[in-house]
Amino acid sequence: MTGWQRWFGIGLLLACSSPLVAAATSELRPFRASYNIAWNGLSAGSSDLELQRLADGRWSYQSRTFANLWARIKAPAELSSRSVFAIQNGHVVPQQLTSDDGAGSSNDGQQLNFDWTRSRVTGVFERKPVDLPTQPGLLDSQSVVVALMNELLAGRTPQKFVLVEKGLIREYAYTKEGTATLRTAVGTHQVEIYRSSRSGSRKTTWFWCAPELGYLPLKVERREGKTVELQMRVKSIDISGTAH
């Protein structure tokens, strides 16, 4: 799992039994959304993302990323990733993360289990064992996007998230960069722009989040300095049976 496939399949985004939200609502709602992906300005594929409420009260956030013919030269044709988490005291608490490249290759897979009783995160990342201590607020690289939405819905602007990424614990700072009017395939929306960055890295990730849609990111970019390497733009949203 390399390049844009890892980033979109595991680090990013976002059937519904209830509508998403108006800005006044302060809790997550299920959704399904599809995005077009561009790599260095060229069409690279698409991604389907779904947030579900499970029967036991937990949540599932799943992504399926599909490479087009050109992108398959550099990456697997399909990548899937799923995070299962709970909401405790108003915050996202991850429990499991699984991912694979759709080709049955264990080399590119990932499986993490968060044992909060033992205060350990254990599992495998690309055949390498993972055994790390937990800490309050620790996330996996999939659920961090939902955690951003959840914090904003609660009226909290996060300054940082700590997550398990590539078998390591890493800290990302979050900064609000302003507001804008964004035209998309699902209409024109007012959005708030957030930037994620890690100390010592020139790469940043930018999120255009729509408050009226529960802070769902309608556009996401990864940049190397000022150069946009990867871009994800929403093409459809399925909210309580209503397609946009």
LOLUMMI-362711 format. One line per field, with one value per atom (N, C-alpha, C): x, z, y; residue number from 0. Coordinates in Angstrom, 2 decimals, m for minus. Atoms other than C-alpha are relative to their C-alpha. Example, Ala and Ser with C-alpha at 12.3 -4.5 7.8 and 13.67 -1.06 7.14 Angstrom:
# residues 2
X = [0.89; 12.30; 0.90; m0.82; 13.67; m0.77]
Z = [0.00; 7.80; 0.00; m0.06; 7.14; 0.73]
Y = [m1.19; m4.50; 1.20; m1.19; m1.06; 1.09]
num = [0; 0; 0; 1; 1; 1]
//
This chain:
# residues 244
X = [0.86; 0.00; 0.89; m0.90; 1.75; m0.74; 0.47; 1.21; m1.43; 1.34; m2.31; m0.95; 0.89; m3.91; 0.03; m0.08; m2.61; m0.66; 0.50; m3.51; m1.50; 1.44; m7.07; m0.69; 0.68; m7.85; 0.05; m0.17; m6.51; m0.06; m0.03; m6.00; m1.09; 1.02; m9.01; m1.39; 1.35; m12.54; m0.98; 1.29; m15.75; m0.04; m0.34; m27.79; m0.38; 0.24; m28.56; m1.40; 1.29; m31.35; m0.56; 0.45; m31.48; 0.79; m0.71; m30.48; 1.29; m1.28; m27.01; m0.27; 0.29; m27.52; m0.13; m0.16; m28.21; 1.08; m1.13; m25.52; m0.29; 0.33; m27.42; 0.12; m0.10; m27.25; 1.43; m1.33; m24.35; 0.45; m0.46; m23.94; 0.13; m0.21; m22.81; m1.29; 1.07; m25.30; 0.61; m0.51; m24.78; m0.06; 0.01; m23.94; 0.72; m0.78; m22.66; 0.39; m0.46; m20.54; 1.01; m0.96; m18.55; 0.82; m0.92; m15.54; 0.80; m0.98; m13.42; 1.38; m1.37; m9.67; 0.89; m0.99; m6.96; 1.38; m1.40; m3.22; 0.83; m0.77; m1.00; m0.81; 0.85; m3.93; m0.64; 0.56; m4.80; m1.00; 1.00; m7.87; 0.63; m0.64; m6.80; m1.00; 0.97; m10.03; m1.09; 1.10; m12.80; 0.03; 0.06; m13.59; m1.42; 1.31; m16.80; 0.20; m0.15; m17.12; m1.35; 1.28; m19.79; 0.20; 0.04; m20.46; m1.31; 1.18; m22.87; m0.05; 0.22; m24.34; m0.31; 0.17; m24.05; m1.08; 1.09; m26.70; 0.39; m0.45; m24.58; 0.33; m0.23; m24.30; 1.33; m1.27; m20.80; m0.18; 0.03; m19.92; 1.00; m0.90; m18.31; 0.23; m0.35; m16.46; 0.84; m0.62; m15.54; 0.25; m0.31; m13.82; 0.40; m0.42; m13.38; 0.50; m0.64; m10.98; 0.32; m0.18; m10.83; 0.91; m0.92; m7.92; m0.48; 0.31; m8.59; 1.18; m1.01; m6.54; 1.38; m1.30; m3.79; 0.63; m0.52; m3.43; 0.41; m0.33; m3.23; 1.46; m1.43; 0.30; 0.79; m0.73; 1.33; m0.63; 0.70; m1.23; m0.98; 1.00; m3.64; m1.30; 1.25; m6.97; m1.03; 1.00; m8.93; 0.64; m0.48; m8.25; m1.18; 1.09; m10.65; 0.57; m0.43; m10.35; m1.23; 1.15; m12.70; 0.47; m0.25; m12.55; m1.30; 1.13; m14.90; 0.34; m0.28; m15.19; m1.27; 1.11; m17.39; 0.08; 0.01; m18.44; m0.14; 0.01; m17.56; 0.31; m0.16; m17.94; 0.13; 0.03; m18.55; 1.15; m1.18; m15.33; 0.10; m0.22; m14.35; 1.07; m0.92; m12.69; 0.13; m0.14; m11.31; 0.15; m0.11; m11.51; 0.71; m0.64; m10.45; 0.21; m0.26; m8.89; 0.51; m0.47; m8.53; 0.06; m0.10; m7.40; 0.72; m0.70; m6.29; m0.12; m0.07; m5.53; m0.94; 0.97; m8.32; 0.54; m0.61; m5.85; 0.44; m0.37; m5.40; 1.46; m1.41; m1.86; 0.15; m0.20; m0.94; 1.08; m1.10; 2.08; m0.51; 0.51; m0.09; m1.13; 1.12; m2.62; 0.36; m0.17; m3.13; m1.13; 1.02; m4.95; 0.46; m0.31; m5.02; m1.16; 0.99; m6.85; 0.36; m0.21; m7.22; m0.59; 0.42; m7.37; 0.17; m0.08; m8.20; 0.11; m0.16; m8.32; 1.47; m1.43; m4.69; 0.87; m0.70; m3.74; 1.04; m0.91; m2.18; m0.75; 0.43; m2.61; 0.88; m0.78; m1.55; m0.54; 0.43; m1.66; 1.16; m0.99; 0.20; m0.17; 0.00; 1.15; 1.02; m0.86; 2.56; 0.98; m0.72; 3.69; 0.88; m0.81; 5.44; m0.90; 0.84; 4.12; m0.10; 0.25; 2.60; m0.38; 0.31; 2.58; 0.35; m0.20; 2.12; m0.88; 0.85; 0.79; m1.12; 1.07; m2.56; 0.22; 0.03; m3.10; m1.35; 1.30; m6.21; m0.08; 0.20; m7.58; 0.65; m0.70; m5.54; m1.00; 0.87; m7.09; 0.74; m0.66; m6.42; m0.08; m0.11; m5.64; m1.27; 1.29; m9.15; m1.01; 1.04; m11.30; 0.32; m0.35; m9.42; m0.89; 0.88; m11.63; m1.35; 1.27; m14.78; 0.19; m0.27; m13.16; m0.01; 0.04; m12.68; m1.44; 1.41; m16.36; m0.69; 0.65; m17.43; 0.36; m0.43; m15.37; m0.65; 0.59; m16.67; m1.50; 1.43; m20.27; m0.27; 0.15; m19.75; 0.41; m0.40; m18.53; 1.43; m1.40; m14.92; 0.89; m0.96; m12.14; 1.28; m1.17; m9.39; 1.31; m1.33; m5.80; 0.95; m0.86; m4.27; m0.75; 0.43; m4.98; 1.25; m1.09; m2.67; m0.56; 0.52; m3.02; 1.09; m0.91; m1.47; 0.01; m0.15; m0.15; 1.27; m1.14; 2.12; 0.77; m0.61; 2.77; 0.67; m0.62; 3.87; m1.06; 0.87; 2.26; 0.48; m0.37; 2.21; m1.02; 0.85; 0.80; m0.16; 0.30; m0.91; m0.68; 0.62; m1.73; m1.10; 1.12; m5.04; m0.21; 0.16; m5.57; m1.16; 1.06; m8.65; 0.57; m0.61; m7.65; m0.99; 0.97; m10.88; m1.26; 1.25; m14.20; m0.02; 0.10; m15.23; m1.35; 1.15; m18.07; 0.53; m0.54; m17.44; m1.08; 0.89; m19.14; 0.40; m0.28; m19.42; m1.07; 0.99; m21.31; m1.31; 1.21; m23.80; m0.52; 0.49; m24.40; 1.07; m0.90; m22.83; m0.22; 0.09; m22.04; 1.02; m0.94; m20.47; 0.85; m0.89; m17.44; 0.99; m1.11; m14.87; 1.22; m1.22; m11.27; 0.94; m0.92; m8.97; 1.25; m1.28; m5.31; 0.61; m0.67; m3.56; 1.47; m1.44; 0.24; 0.73; m0.83; 2.95; 1.37; m1.29; 6.14; 1.09; m1.10; 9.14; m0.37; 0.45; 7.04; m0.51; 0.50; 6.35; m1.40; 1.32; 3.14; m1.09; 1.16; m0.16; m1.27; 1.28; m3.77; m1.03; 0.99; m6.59; m1.40; 1.37; m10.29; m0.97; 1.06; m13.23; m1.28; 1.08; m15.99; m1.26; 1.27; m19.66; m0.79; 0.75; m21.34; m1.44; 1.39; m24.84; m0.14; 0.00; m23.87; 0.78; m0.67; m22.51; 1.51; m1.43; m19.02; 0.62; m0.53; m18.68; 0.98; m0.95; m15.53; m0.49; 0.42; m16.61; 1.20; m1.25; m13.03; 1.15; m1.20; m9.72; 1.21; m1.24; m6.21; 1.19; m1.30; m2.78; 1.01; m0.96; m0.04; 1.41; m1.43; 3.74; 0.47; m0.23; 4.61; m1.25; 1.14; 2.34; m0.57; 0.43; 1.96; m1.07; 1.06; m1.29; 0.35; m0.31; m0.36; m1.26; 1.21; m3.73; m1.22; 1.22; m7.25; m1.20; 1.24; m10.61; m1.16; 1.16; m13.86; m1.28; 1.24; m17.36; m0.75; 0.82; m19.51; m1.44; 1.37; m22.55; m0.05; 0.25; m24.01; m1.37; 1.27; m26.74; m0.39; 0.41; m28.56; m1.46; 1.34; m31.58; m0.82; 0.68; m32.40; m0.13; 0.05; m32.06; 1.37; m1.29; m29.28; 0.24; m0.40; m27.37; 1.11]
Z = [0.00; 0.00; 0.00; 0.11; m1.21; m0.49; 0.59; m2.15; 0.34; m0.23; m2.63; 0.54; m0.51; m1.88; 1.52; m1.46; 1.70; 0.60; m0.61; 2.33; m0.01; 0.09; 1.08; 0.67; m0.55; 2.22; 1.50; m1.43; 5.73; 0.68; m0.70; 6.59; m0.17; 0.27; 5.41; 0.22; m0.09; 4.90; 0.14; 0.04; 5.10; m1.58; m1.03; 4.16; 1.28; m1.18; 6.48; 0.55; m0.64; 8.96; 0.50; m0.43; 9.86; m0.76; 0.75; 8.23; 0.69; m0.58; 8.72; 1.09; m1.07; 10.63; m0.55; 0.16; 10.66; 0.98; m0.81; 12.31; 1.49; m1.42; 15.60; 0.66; m0.56; 16.02; 0.47; m0.59; 18.23; 0.12; m0.05; 17.52; m1.41; 1.28; 14.69; m0.51; 0.66; 12.19; m1.10; 1.07; 9.72; m1.36; 1.35; 6.11; m0.95; 1.06; 2.82; m0.99; 0.94; 0.49; m0.96; 1.01; m2.71; m0.46; 0.37; m3.86; m1.24; 1.07; m6.98; 0.54; m0.47; m6.39; m1.16; 0.99; m8.30; 0.61; m0.41; m8.09; m0.90; 0.77; m9.21; m1.17; 1.00; m11.12; m0.97; 0.90; m12.94; 0.74; m0.59; m12.29; 0.39; m0.49; m10.15; 0.46; m0.46; m9.06; 0.83; m0.83; m6.53; 1.35; m1.34; m2.90; 0.53; m0.63; m1.16; 1.51; m1.45; 2.55; 0.68; m0.68; 5.02; 1.52; m1.46; 8.68; 0.42; m0.42; 10.33; 1.52; m1.42; 13.80; 0.10; m0.13; 14.81; 1.03; m0.89; 16.68; 1.46; m1.40; 19.85; 0.49; m0.42; 19.93; m0.45; 0.53; 18.49; m1.41; 1.33; 15.19; m0.91; 1.02; 11.96; m1.06; 1.05; 9.56; m1.02; 1.00; 6.33; m1.28; 1.29; 3.13; m0.99; 1.10; m0.22; m1.11; 0.99; m2.68; m1.24; 1.26; m6.35; m0.91; 0.92; m8.65; m1.44; 1.41; m12.32; m0.71; 0.74; m15.06; 0.10; m0.08; m14.97; 1.38; m1.36; m11.18; 0.42; m0.36; m11.07; m0.29; 0.25; m12.39; 1.28; m1.23; m8.99; 1.26; m1.22; m6.59; m0.30; 0.18; m6.04; m0.55; 0.60; m7.86; 1.04; m1.03; m4.61; 1.37; m1.38; m0.99; 0.91; m0.96; 1.93; 1.40; m1.37; 5.50; 0.87; m0.89; 8.50; 1.43; m1.40; 11.94; 0.78; m0.91; 14.75; 1.27; m1.16; 17.62; 0.79; m0.86; 20.48; 0.26; m0.49; 21.65; 1.51; m1.45; 25.31; 0.53; m0.55; 27.27; m1.10; 1.09; 23.98; m0.97; 0.85; 22.30; m0.70; 0.74; 19.70; 0.70; m0.64; 21.30; m0.90; 0.94; 18.71; 0.71; m0.53; 19.26; m0.96; 0.98; 16.02; m1.31; 1.35; 12.68; m0.86; 0.95; 9.72; m1.39; 1.37; 6.16; m0.85; 0.93; 3.08; m1.40; 1.34; m0.59; m0.98; 0.86; m1.93; m0.83; 0.80; m3.43; 0.85; m0.89; m0.41; 0.41; m0.35; 0.23; 1.46; m1.41; 3.91; 0.18; m0.11; 3.19; 0.15; m0.01; 2.73; 1.00; m0.91; 5.46; 1.32; m1.32; 8.85; 0.89; m0.99; 11.96; 1.35; m1.31; 15.25; 0.94; m1.06; 18.50; 1.16; m1.11; 21.19; 1.26; m1.28; 24.63; 1.07; m0.95; 26.94; 1.44; m1.34; 29.98; 0.30; m0.16; 29.45; m0.41; 0.46; 28.03; m1.08; 1.08; 24.90; m1.34; 1.38; 21.15; m0.62; 0.56; 19.51; m1.37; 1.32; 16.03; m0.96; 1.06; 12.73; m0.99; 1.09; 10.19; m1.02; 1.07; 6.89; 0.52; m0.53; 8.60; 1.21; m1.15; 11.39; 1.23; m1.21; 14.94; 0.57; m0.65; 16.71; 1.46; m1.43; 20.51; 0.63; m0.45; 21.82; 1.21; m1.12; 24.99; m0.48; 0.29; 24.84; 0.82; m0.76; 26.07; m0.24; 0.18; 26.55; m1.34; 1.28; 23.20; m1.19; 1.10; 21.11; m1.04; 1.10; 17.69; m0.96; 1.13; 14.68; m1.20; 1.14; 11.27; m0.82; 0.70; 9.97; 0.77; m0.79; 12.81; 0.28; m0.31; 13.09; m0.75; 0.74; 10.37; 0.69; m0.73; 12.27; 1.32; m1.24; 15.46; m0.24; 0.34; 13.74; m0.12; 0.14; 12.75; 1.35; m1.32; 16.24; 0.90; m0.83; 17.97; m0.47; 0.52; 15.67; 0.28; m0.32; 16.16; 1.45; m1.43; 19.92; 0.35; m0.24; 19.49; 0.47; m0.41; 20.22; m1.24; 1.10; 17.84; 0.45; m0.48; 18.24; m0.39; 0.29; 18.47; m0.45; 0.41; 18.00; 0.14; m0.16; 17.55; 0.06; m0.09; 18.58; m0.52; 0.62; 16.51; m0.27; 0.43; 15.62; m1.51; 1.45; 12.08; m0.42; 0.50; 10.22; 1.14; m1.11; 13.48; 1.03; m0.92; 15.33; 0.58; m0.57; 17.61; m0.48; 0.56; 15.92; 0.41; m0.40; 16.84; m1.15; 1.05; 14.37; 0.59; m0.41; 14.99; m0.98; 0.83; 13.68; 0.16; 0.00; 12.70; m0.90; 0.85; 11.43; m0.88; 0.95; 8.27; m0.57; 0.49; 7.61; m0.50; 0.56; 5.81; m1.50; 1.44; 2.15; m0.49; 0.70; m0.27; m1.03; 0.85; m2.07; m0.91; 0.97; m5.26; m0.21; 0.14; m5.48; m0.85; 0.74; m7.33; 0.77; m0.82; m4.43; 0.40; m0.27; m4.50; 0.57; m0.56; m3.12; 1.50; m1.46; 0.60; 0.64; m0.83; 3.21; 0.77; m0.64; 4.61; 0.92; m0.84; 7.33; m0.41; 0.51; 6.35; 1.17; m1.06; 8.67; m0.62; 0.47; 8.20; 1.06; m0.88; 9.72; m0.37; 0.28; 10.07; 1.12; m0.98; 11.81; 0.05; m0.18; 13.24; m0.78; 0.75; 10.96; m1.39; 1.32; 7.87; m0.81; 0.89; 4.86; m0.52; 0.48; 4.12; 0.95; m0.78; 5.27; m0.66; 0.52; 4.88; 0.32; m0.13; 4.31; m0.16; 0.02; 4.99; m0.17; 0.19; 3.65; 0.57; m0.73; 6.16; m0.01; 0.10; 5.74; 1.30; m1.26; 9.09; m0.19; 0.21; 7.60; m0.32; 0.26; 6.70; 1.09; m1.11; 10.11; m0.08; 0.19; 9.18; m0.87; 0.97; 6.48; m0.91; 0.94; 4.45; m1.44; 1.39; 0.91; m0.94; 0.77; m0.30; 0.98; m0.81; 1.06; m0.92; 0.76; m0.16; 0.87; m0.64; 0.77; m0.81; 0.66; 0.00; 0.47; m0.31; m0.15; m0.20; 0.13; 0.63; m0.56; 0.65; m1.74; m1.13; 1.10; m4.25; 0.47; m0.31; m4.19; m0.62; 0.48; m4.45; m0.24; 0.03; m3.76; 0.30; m0.26; m3.90; m0.06; m0.05; m3.00; 0.01; 0.09; m4.04; m0.01; m0.12; m3.14; m1.33; 1.20; m6.02; 0.32; m0.39; m4.16; 1.50; m1.41; m0.66; 0.10; m0.22; 0.42; 1.47; m1.34; 3.44; 0.19; m0.31; 4.79; m1.25; 1.22; 1.34; m1.04; 0.95; m0.37; m0.61; 0.67; m2.95; m0.37; 0.36; m3.51; m1.02]
Y = [m1.18; 0.00; 1.22; m1.11; 3.12; 1.24; m1.24; 6.76; 0.34; m0.51; 8.03; m1.06; 1.05; 4.64; m0.06; 0.04; 4.60; 1.22; m1.24; 8.22; 0.06; m0.11; 8.11; m1.17; 1.16; 4.59; m0.06; 0.14; 4.81; 1.37; m1.22; 8.48; 0.92; m0.98; 9.99; m0.41; m0.33; 10.52; m1.09; 0.25; 10.05; m0.23; 0.80; 4.13; 0.59; m0.79; 6.55; m0.25; 0.18; 5.89; 1.32; m1.32; 9.58; 1.03; m1.01; 12.86; 0.39; m0.41; 14.28; 1.03; m0.95; 17.52; 1.40; m1.44; 21.17; 0.41; m0.43; 23.22; m0.07; m0.02; 23.29; m1.37; 1.34; 19.50; m0.26; 0.13; 18.46; m1.45; 1.37; 14.76; m0.56; 0.64; 12.50; m0.62; 0.71; 11.11; m0.86; 0.85; 8.24; 0.70; m0.54; 9.09; m0.95; 0.64; 7.71; 1.08; m1.03; 9.85; m0.59; 0.43; 9.36; 1.20; m1.07; 11.37; m0.39; 0.17; 11.80; 0.32; m0.18; 11.54; 0.43; m0.44; 13.41; m0.10; 0.13; 12.75; 0.90; m0.97; 15.66; 0.55; m0.60; 17.07; m0.97; 1.00; 13.82; m0.87; 0.87; 11.71; m1.33; 1.22; 8.73; m1.06; 0.98; 7.06; 0.63; m0.47; 7.36; m0.69; 0.57; 6.64; 0.09; 0.05; 5.58; m0.12; m0.01; 6.31; m0.09; 0.20; 5.31; m0.03; m0.01; 6.07; m0.64; 0.73; 3.61; m0.10; 0.31; 3.18; m1.49; 1.44; m0.48; m0.33; 0.42; m2.48; 0.08; m0.02; m2.55; 1.42; m1.38; 1.26; 0.56; m0.49; 1.45; 0.55; m0.58; 3.08; m0.71; 0.53; 1.84; 1.07; m0.95; 4.14; m0.75; 0.85; 2.36; 0.77; m0.60; 3.45; m1.09; 0.86; 1.71; 0.92; m0.86; 3.32; m0.80; 0.70; 2.37; 0.81; m0.66; 3.21; m0.18; 0.18; 3.90; m0.66; 0.76; 2.26; 0.63; m0.67; 4.90; m0.17; 0.05; 4.86; m1.42; 1.37; 1.04; m0.34; 0.20; 1.33; 0.17; m0.33; 2.70; m0.58; 0.40; 1.24; m1.12; 1.05; m1.68; 0.56; m0.44; m1.54; 0.39; m0.27; m1.49; m0.06; m0.01; m0.67; 0.26; m0.19; m1.02; 0.17; m0.26; 0.17; 0.23; m0.14; 0.03; 0.23; m0.30; 1.58; m0.18; 0.15; 0.53; 0.78; m0.84; 3.00; 0.24; m0.39; 4.13; 1.50; m1.38; 7.58; m0.06; 0.03; 7.93; 1.40; m1.35; 11.17; 1.04; m0.97; 12.93; m0.06; 0.08; 11.78; m1.35; 1.24; 9.17; m0.84; 0.94; 6.12; m1.22; 1.11; 3.65; m1.34; 1.36; m0.10; m0.93; 0.87; m1.79; 0.77; m0.51; m0.85; m1.14; 1.01; m3.20; 0.63; m0.47; m2.55; m1.04; 0.88; m4.49; 0.58; m0.55; m3.90; m0.67; 0.64; m6.09; m1.13; 1.06; m8.56; m1.17; 1.08; m10.78; 0.01; m0.10; m9.55; 0.41; m0.32; m9.69; 1.05; m0.95; m7.50; 1.43; m1.36; m4.41; 0.20; m0.10; m5.11; 0.66; m0.60; m3.55; m0.46; 0.34; m4.68; 0.51; m0.55; m2.80; m0.27; 0.18; m3.59; 0.92; m0.93; m0.94; m0.63; 0.60; m2.58; 1.07; m1.11; 0.30; m0.49; 0.57; m2.00; m0.24; 0.27; m3.04; 1.17; m1.20; 0.37; m0.31; 0.37; m1.19; 0.02; 0.16; m0.99; m1.07; 1.10; m4.24; m0.38; 0.45; m5.69; m0.09; 0.14; m5.68; 1.14; m0.96; m3.03; m0.47; 0.48; m4.37; m1.06; 1.16; m7.61; 0.32; m0.37; m5.69; 0.09; m0.03; m6.17; 1.42; m1.28; m3.18; m0.27; 0.11; m2.90; 1.34; m1.36; 0.63; 0.31; m0.40; 2.28; 0.92; m0.95; 4.04; 1.27; m1.24; 7.57; 0.64; m0.63; 9.70; 0.72; m0.66; 10.83; m0.67; 0.67; 8.38; m0.51; 0.40; 7.68; m0.91; 0.66; 5.49; 0.94; m0.90; 7.00; 0.10; m0.05; 6.25; 0.84; m0.67; 7.54; 1.46; m1.38; 10.85; 0.99; m0.91; 12.39; 0.13; m0.04; 11.43; 0.76; m0.73; 12.76; 1.51; m1.42; 16.13; 0.47; m0.36; 16.22; 0.03; 0.10; 15.14; 1.18; m1.13; 17.84; 1.30; m1.23; 20.58; 0.05; 0.05; 19.43; 0.37; m0.29; 19.74; 1.42; m1.38; 23.32; 0.14; m0.02; 22.42; 0.05; m0.07; 23.48; m0.69; 0.75; 20.85; 0.69; m0.53; 22.03; m1.09; 1.11; 18.58; m1.31; 1.38; 14.87; m0.87; 0.98; 12.02; m1.32; 1.20; 8.87; m1.03; 1.06; 5.53; 0.00; m0.09; 5.86; m0.72; 0.76; 3.43; m0.68; 0.70; 1.58; 0.89; m0.96; 4.73; 0.93; m1.02; 7.29; 1.37; m1.30; 10.69; 1.05; m1.11; 14.09; 0.98; m0.97; 16.41; 1.22; m1.26; 20.05; 0.36; m0.42; 21.42; 1.50; m1.45; 25.06; 0.39; m0.53; 26.84; 1.09; m0.92; 28.72; 1.00; m0.97; 30.60; m0.66; 0.48; 30.22; 0.31; m0.22; 30.09; m0.48; 0.54; 29.44; m0.99; 1.06; 26.15; m0.55; 0.62; 25.01; m1.45; 1.42; 21.24; m0.66; 0.77; 18.52; m0.16; 0.11; 18.51; 1.38; m1.33; 22.25; 0.92; m1.01; 25.41; 0.08; 0.04; 25.38; 0.95; m0.73; 27.60; m1.02; 0.98; 25.76; 0.70; m0.41; 26.12; m0.81; 0.64; 25.31; m0.29; 0.41; 23.36; m0.63; 0.53; 22.48; m0.90; 0.95; 19.46; m0.07; 0.04; 19.40; m0.73; 0.71; 17.40; 0.65; m0.64; 18.88; m0.75; 0.60; 18.28; m0.47; 0.44; 17.50; 1.19; m1.04; 19.75; m0.32; 0.40; 17.84; 0.50; m0.44; 19.29; m0.56; 0.43; 18.15; 1.08; m1.07; 20.65; m0.59; 0.49; 20.01; 1.17; m0.98; 22.05; m0.62; 0.66; 21.15; 0.86; m0.71; 22.09; m0.13; 0.07; 22.95; m0.49; 0.40; 22.48; m1.48; 1.44; 18.88; m0.74; 0.67; 17.97; 0.05; m0.18; 19.24; m1.10; 0.95; 16.59; 0.73; m0.62; 17.41; m0.17; 0.03; 18.32; 0.01; 0.04; 18.72; m0.23; 0.27; 17.43; 0.09; m0.07; 18.22; m0.37; 0.16; 16.96; 0.79; m0.88; 19.45; m0.28; 0.02; 19.29; 1.42; m1.43; 22.87; 0.66; m0.63; 24.84; m0.85; 0.86; 21.99; m0.98; 0.95; 20.02; m1.35; 1.34; 16.34; m0.82; 0.81; 14.76; 0.86; m0.74; 16.07; m0.95; 0.76; 14.56; 0.99; m0.89; 16.29; m0.84; 0.76; 15.12; m0.01; 0.08; 13.87; m0.40; 0.31; 12.52; m0.25; 0.27; 12.27; m0.65; 0.67; 9.87; 0.21; m0.36; 11.25; m0.40; 0.45; 9.40; m0.28; 0.40; 8.04; 1.09; m1.10; 11.43; 0.21; m0.13; 11.60; 1.47; m1.36; 14.88; m0.06]
num = [0; 0; 0; 1; 1; 1; 2; 2; 2; 3; 3; 3; 4; 4; 4; 5; 5; 5; 6; 6; 6; 7; 7; 7; 8; 8; 8; 9; 9; 9; 10; 10; 10; 11; 11; 11; 12; 12; 12; 13; 13; 13; 14; 14; 14; 15; 15; 15; 16; 16; 16; 17; 17; 17; 18; 18; 18; 19; 19; 19; 20; 20; 20; 21; 21; 21; 22; 22; 22; 23; 23; 23; 24; 24; 24; 25; 25; 25; 26; 26; 26; 27; 27; 27; 28; 28; 28; 29; 29; 29; 30; 30; 30; 31; 31; 31; 32; 32; 32; 33; 33; 33; 34; 34; 34; 35; 35; 35; 36; 36; 36; 37; 37; 37; 38; 38; 38; 39; 39; 39; 40; 40; 40; 41; 41; 41; 42; 42; 42; 43; 43; 43; 44; 44; 44; 45; 45; 45; 46; 46; 46; 47; 47; 47; 48; 48; 48; 49; 49; 49; 50; 50; 50; 51; 51; 51; 52; 52; 52; 53; 53; 53; 54; 54; 54; 55; 55; 55; 56; 56; 56; 57; 57; 57; 58; 58; 58; 59; 59; 59; 60; 60; 60; 61; 61; 61; 62; 62; 62; 63; 63; 63; 64; 64; 64; 65; 65; 65; 66; 66; 66; 67; 67; 67; 68; 68; 68; 69; 69; 69; 70; 70; 70; 71; 71; 71; 72; 72; 72; 73; 73; 73; 74; 74; 74; 75; 75; 75; 76; 76; 76; 77; 77; 77; 78; 78; 78; 79; 79; 79; 80; 80; 80; 81; 81; 81; 82; 82; 82; 83; 83; 83; 84; 84; 84; 85; 85; 85; 86; 86; 86; 87; 87; 87; 88; 88; 88; 89; 89; 89; 90; 90; 90; 91; 91; 91; 92; 92; 92; 93; 93; 93; 94; 94; 94; 95; 95; 95; 96; 96; 96; 97; 97; 97; 98; 98; 98; 99; 99; 99; 100; 100; 100; 101; 101; 101; 102; 102; 102; 103; 103; 103; 104; 104; 104; 105; 105; 105; 106; 106; 106; 107; 107; 107; 108; 108; 108; 109; 109; 109; 110; 110; 110; 111; 111; 111; 112; 112; 112; 113; 113; 113; 114; 114; 114; 115; 115; 115; 116; 116; 116; 117; 117; 117; 118; 118; 118; 119; 119; 119; 120; 120; 120; 121; 121; 121; 122; 122; 122; 123; 123; 123; 124; 124; 124; 125; 125; 125; 126; 126; 126; 127; 127; 127; 128; 128; 128; 129; 129; 129; 130; 130; 130; 131; 131; 131; 132; 132; 132; 133; 133; 133; 134; 134; 134; 135; 135; 135; 136; 136; 136; 137; 137; 137; 138; 138; 138; 139; 139; 139; 140; 140; 140; 141; 141; 141; 142; 142; 142; 143; 143; 143; 144; 144; 144; 145; 145; 145; 146; 146; 146; 147; 147; 147; 148; 148; 148; 149; 149; 149; 150; 150; 150; 151; 151; 151; 152; 152; 152; 153; 153; 153; 154; 154; 154; 155; 155; 155; 156; 156; 156; 157; 157; 157; 158; 158; 158; 159; 159; 159; 160; 160; 160; 161; 161; 161; 162; 162; 162; 163; 163; 163; 164; 164; 164; 165; 165; 165; 166; 166; 166; 167; 167; 167; 168; 168; 168; 169; 169; 169; 170; 170; 170; 171; 171; 171; 172; 172; 172; 173; 173; 173; 174; 174; 174; 175; 175; 175; 176; 176; 176; 177; 177; 177; 178; 178; 178; 179; 179; 179; 180; 180; 180; 181; 181; 181; 182; 182; 182; 183; 183; 183; 184; 184; 184; 185; 185; 185; 186; 186; 186; 187; 187; 187; 188; 188; 188; 189; 189; 189; 190; 190; 190; 191; 191; 191; 192; 192; 192; 193; 193; 193; 194; 194; 194; 195; 195; 195; 196; 196; 196; 197; 197; 197; 198; 198; 198; 199; 199; 199; 200; 200; 200; 201; 201; 201; 202; 202; 202; 203; 203; 203; 204; 204; 204; 205; 205; 205; 206; 206; 206; 207; 207; 207; 208; 208; 208; 209; 209; 209; 210; 210; 210; 211; 211; 211; 212; 212; 212; 213; 213; 213; 214; 214; 214; 215; 215; 215; 216; 216; 216; 217; 217; 217; 218; 218; 218; 219; 219; 219; 220; 220; 220; 221; 221; 221; 222; 222; 222; 223; 223; 223; 224; 224; 224; 225; 225; 225; 226; 226; 226; 227; 227; 227; 228; 228; 228; 229; 229; 229; 230; 230; 230; 231; 231; 231; 232; 232; 232; 233; 233; 233; 234; 234; 234; 235; 235; 235; 236; 236; 236; 237; 237; 237; 238; 238; 238; 239; 239; 239; 240; 240; 240; 241; 241; 241; 242; 242; 242; 243; 243; 243]
//
